[in-house]
Amino acid sequence: MDRIRIRGGRPLDGTIAISGAKNAALPLMAAALLTEERLALDNVPALADIETMAVLLGQHGAETTVAADAGGRTMTLHARTIRDITAPYDLVRKMRASILVLGPLVARVGEARVSLPGGCAIGTRPVDLHLKGLALLGAEIVLREGYVEARAPHGLKGARVSFPMVSVGATENLLMAAALADGETILANAACEPEVSDLAHCLVAMGTAIEGIGTGTLRITGRKHLRGARYAVLPDRIETGTYAMAAAITGGDIVLAGARLDDLTAVADKLVEAGVAIERTADGFRARRRRGASLAAVDVTTEPYPGFPTDLQAQFMALMATASGASRITETIFENRFMHVPELARMGADVQVQGATAFVRGVARLKGAPVMATDLRASVSLVLAGLAAEGETIVNRVYHLDRGYERLEAKLAACGADIERIGG
Ligand code: EPZ
């Protein structure tokens, strides 16, 4: 199994080109199941999760081709017919986002059979909101032998779905289902994450009418047929935030090319409060910390968009582990997203967890150590800690990083990091 070796202590300086967002690309790919025409997606990142989704869509009957384009990759998906309505356990357990095929399949062919994802490293993560929403659109849902079986032989019907809590995935599944439902669907308390809006804009390009994009109330007018489209995946705000924090933790200066600062307002505000300078550039922004200037301790609470994202909580904790003073980091989205804490502690971080809050007392210097993590963002927080630490850090279980960070070592090494992948 590959590992990453980092020799820490070098301020990073340079430019990083931000890739297309994994969490936007995955639902956009699933949307290809809604039409018998081609859906071409530009700026699709080369990541393990993207490959898993392509394999799953292939199983359902979508042909996928990939071509290099100027900024990234163009993936063309063509689901002329739906060959198989089952999303098998082996693929779904690899990647929970597989549940996103449920809405499109039942909307297009009136039936779907998708393995229940089960729990994962960051929490129990039920899918009840996806299922209740689809039931309101008229799908009959049965759970059998670990699978969700959904049927709507006469098609889905528009309805009002009011989510009791904000869910990115449930909003996306319902958006796609509503796009082919008969009549109008209203999604209330919908997620407003930029990735949800990206999907909505693509569905509009495919022929759906959607009002309220970017707000908590989405009004969708379904169509009998959707057409193909060409759509560019938005830049990854979580990758962007991660590298802005890499600049901050190393006392460096990084230009994030192609990034959208407007998708990261809550994060930028916290970085500025901590003493990081953020400046817009022609096509992105620059994040820098004066060498020698210490970071101020800042409290953070994760929230649905536009609040501080849970997907940057672990990275921010690594940053606060080196700040001067104490900060409080509260996780409100997932119940078990502090798996990085014991690993950061092995590098000398001083963190105490009480329930959903981590109390972080900054230390003068982190120390390199062999570490490993159980999910993508936890793993990258250890990379950030390693970049700032004295000595050598070995990050094990690199496959987590490969799920969500395109060419991580190359991007960091180009800014002066001493980082390499060790095979085997
Ligand atoms: C998406 O997951 C992202 N994944 C996650 O990114 C991200 O952390 C999360 O949204 C929150 O922003 C993708 O986009 C592929 P949710 P999702 O439904 O859709 C509970 C990463 O590191 N809930 O918004 O699964 C749930 O348990 C990943 O890239 C229910 O109770 O998240 C959680 O506590 C990890 N019932 C909360 O809602 C449901 O039916 C928010 O989850 C659905 C969710």
Residues whose N, C-alpha, C, O or C-beta is under 5 A from the ligand:
A	BS01	EPZ	N23 A97 R125 P126 V127 D128 L129 H130 V166 S167 V168 G169 A170 T310 D311 I333 F334 L376 R377
